Amino acid sequence: MLGFIKKDLLLVKNNYKTILISVIIFILFSFSNNTDISFFLPFMMLVIIISTFSYDDYNKWTIYSATFPNGRKNYIKGKYIATIILIIGITLINFILSFLLFSIKHSIDLENIIISYLGCIIAILSIISILFPFLFKYGSEKGRIVMFILSILVFTFIGIISKFNLKLPSNLLSFFKDFGIYFICSLVVIMLISSYFLSKKIFLKKEL
């Protein structure tokens, strides 16, 4: 399985120019605009990760991987593990850049930066948990369309919710204040695990 993970990491590494350009755009935009674009780099990484599915299809890797012992299962595991590593890694880089940029431009509000990027990881991993079964069933082309639709829906929903001053019941508000982050993280983990088993079920039955 480590070979499958390494393969995806190397494919992403080959897109270093795209990543570098994205980092430069993020820095320039952060300096010229006060809008929160914490989602930008993780979203671009997600686009690059989806491109690895295209590489696999083009090079017939999925067919070749099926010839290995437990090849299909390891292919699925490798995709999920490599994706989580890459998303968390690029988000940490994004966090460090934001911390440095904020320290130059403004006083640092570390709590808000952490919450922003934690929310970003949760949103991207939620998209992945819904998107990957589609990718394994229908391929990268249709999966890319699904990704953009999901991304628009998720970030639109978050934007709408953030603009409304919703008043929750006091007991529910107290629960989320004390345990909200644990509840949301647990929910995302459950979504990822369910997504993994669904993807495995789809891919094991798929004719390559």
BALOKE-657789 format. One record per residue: x, y, z of N, C-alpha, C in turn. Coordinates in steps of 0.1 Angstrom, whole numbers, plus 5000, padded with zeros to 4 digits. Each point is the difference from the previous one (the first is absolute). Layout:
BALOKE-657789
XYZXYZXYZ ...
END
This chain:
BALOKE-657789
500849885000499250125000500950135000 501149995006500950115001500450054986 500149904991500450044986498950084993 498749965003498950084995500050145005 500250025013500150135006501150084994 501249944999501150074994499850044986 499349914992499750044986499250124999 498950025008499250125000500750125005 500949985010500850125004500950054990 500649904992500950044989499350074989 498849954997499150064990499750155003 499750025013499750145005501350084999 501149945004501350074999500350054986 499649924990500350044986499250134996 499050035009499250134997500550115009 501350005004500550105009499950144994 500050014987499950144994498650065003 499049914999498650055002499950035015 500649925009499950035014500850135003 501250024994500750125002499350134996 499449994988499250114995498850035009 499449905005498850015009500550075013 501249975005500550065012500350154998 500550034988500350144997498750084998 499049944994498750074999499450025013 500149905009499550025014500750115007 501350014999500850105007499650144995 500050014986499650134994498650055004 499149904999498650045003499850035015 500749935008499950035015500650145003 501050054993500550135002499150114995 499449974988499250104994498550015004 499649895007498549995004499949945013 499050055008499849965013499049885001 499649954988499049895000500749875004 499349925008500649875004500049904989 501249964995500149904990500749875005 499849975012500649885006499749874993 498950004993499649884992500849984988 500750114995500550004986501149884998 501050005008501149904998499449855002 499349985011499449865001499149964988 499250104995499249974988500849974988 501150084998500949974988500649865002 500449975012500649865003498949894996 498850035003498949904997499949984985 500150124993500049994985501149914995 501250025006501249934995499849855004 499549975011499749865004499149934991 499050074995499049954991500749964987 501050094996500849974988500749875000 500449955013500749875001499149894995 498650025001499149904995500150004984 500150124994500250004986501349944995 501150025008501249934996499949855001 499349965011499849855001499249944989 499050074996499149954988500850004987 500850114998500750024988501149894998 500749975011501149905000499549865004 498749985000499549875003500549945014 500250105009500649955013499049925008 498750034999499049935007499949854996 500249984987500049864995501249935005 501250074999501349945004500049975015 499450105008500049985015499249885004 499049964992499149895004500749874999 501250004993500749874999500949975013 500150105008500849985013499149935010 500649935010499249945011499350125007 498749995002499250105006500250144994 500249994987500450134992498950105001 498749954998498950105000499850065013 500149925011499850055013501150105004 501249974996501250085003499950134992 499549994988499850124992499050105007 498949955005499150085007500650065013 500749925008500650055012501150104997 500849984990501050094996499550144996 498950004993499350134996499650085012 499349935009499450075011501250055009 500949925003501150045009500950114994 500349984987500850114994499350134999 498749994998499250124999499950085014 499849925010499950065014501450065003 501149934997501350065003500250134992 499750004988500250124991499150125005 498849975003499050115004500550065013 500349915010500550065013501350074998 500949944991501350064998499950144994 499250024989499950134994499250105009 499149955008499450095009500950055011 500949915005501150055009500950114994 500449974987500850104993499250134999 498749994996499150114999499950085013 499949925011499950065014501350085003 501149954997501350065003500150134992 499650004987500150114991499050115006 498849965004499150105005500550065013 500649925008500550055013501150114997 500949974991501050094996499550134994 499049984991499450124993499250095010 499349935009499250085010501050075010 501149945003501050065009500650134993 500050004987500650124993498950104998 498849964997498950104997499250055012 499749905009499150035011500549945013 499350035011500349925012499449864998 500749915006499649864997498949955009 498949954994499049945008500149854997 500849935008500449864998498749915001 499150035009498849925002499250004987 499850114994499250014988500649934989 501450014999500749944989499949855001 500149945012499949865003498649954996 499050085005498649964997499750004985 500550104993499850014986500649884992 501249965004500749894993499549875004 499649995012499349875005498749984992 499350114999498750004992500349964986 501150054994500349974987500349864998 500849945009500349854999498749925001 499150045009498849935002499250004987 499950124994499250024987500649924989 501350004998500649934989499949855002 500249955012499949865003498549954998 499150095003498649964998499749994985 500650094992499849994986500649874995 501249975005500749884995499249875004 499450005011499249885005498849984991 499450114994498949984991500549984986 501150064996500550004986500649874996 500849945009500949894996499149884995 498949965006499249894994499650034986 499750134997499650044986501249984991 501250045005501249984991500349864997 499949915010500349864998498949934991 498850055000498949944992500050064986 500150134999499850074987501350054993 501150015008501350054994500250145003 501150054995500550145004499250114993 499549984988499350104992498750045007 499249905002498750035007500250045015 501149945006500350035014500450145002 500750064990500450145000498850095000 498949974993498850084999499349995014 500049885005499449985014500750085010 501450014999500850075010499650155000 499950064988499750144999498650035006 499149914997498650025005500049995015 500749905005500049985015500750125007 501150044994500850115005499150135001 499350034989499250125000498949995010 499449885002498949985009500550015015 501249945003500550005013500450155004 500850064992500550145003498850105000 499049984991498950095000499249985013 499849885004499349975013500750065011 501349995001500850065011499950155000 500150064988499950144998498650055005 498949934996498750055004499849995015 500549885006499849985014500850115008 501250044995500850095007499450145000 499150034991499450144999498750015008 499549895005498850005008500449985015 499550095008500249995014499049905006 500349874998499049905005500149985015 498850005006499949985014499649865003 500949925005499849865004499449995014 499349905003499549975014501250005009 499950055012501150025010500749875003 499249895001500649875003500949954988 499450024988500849964988501250084998 499950135003501150104998501149965010 499649965012501049965010500749874996 499249914994500649884996501150024989 499650094990501050024989501250095005 499850085010501150085006501049915006 499549895007500949915008500549894991 499149944992500449884992499850014985 499750124995499750014986501249964991 501250045003501149964992500249855000 499849935011500249865001498849934992 498850055001498949954993500250014985 500450114995500250024985501249924995 501149995008501149924995499649855000 499349965010499549865000499149974988 499250104997499049984989500849994987 501150084998500850004988500749864999 500549955011500749875001499149894995 498750015006499049904996499750014985 499950124995499750024986501249944991 501250025004501249954993500049855000 499849945012500049865001498949944991 498850055001498849964992500350014985 500750114996500350034987501049894995 501049975008501049904997499449874997 499149955009499449874998499050004988 499450114997499150014988500950004988 501150074999500950004989500549864997 500449945011500649864999498949914994 498850015005498949914995499850034985 500050134996499850034986501249954991 501250025005501149984991500349854999 499749925011500249854999499049944990 498950064998499049954990500150064986 500950104999500150074987500849924990 499549994988500849944989501050104994 501349965001501050084995500449984986 
END
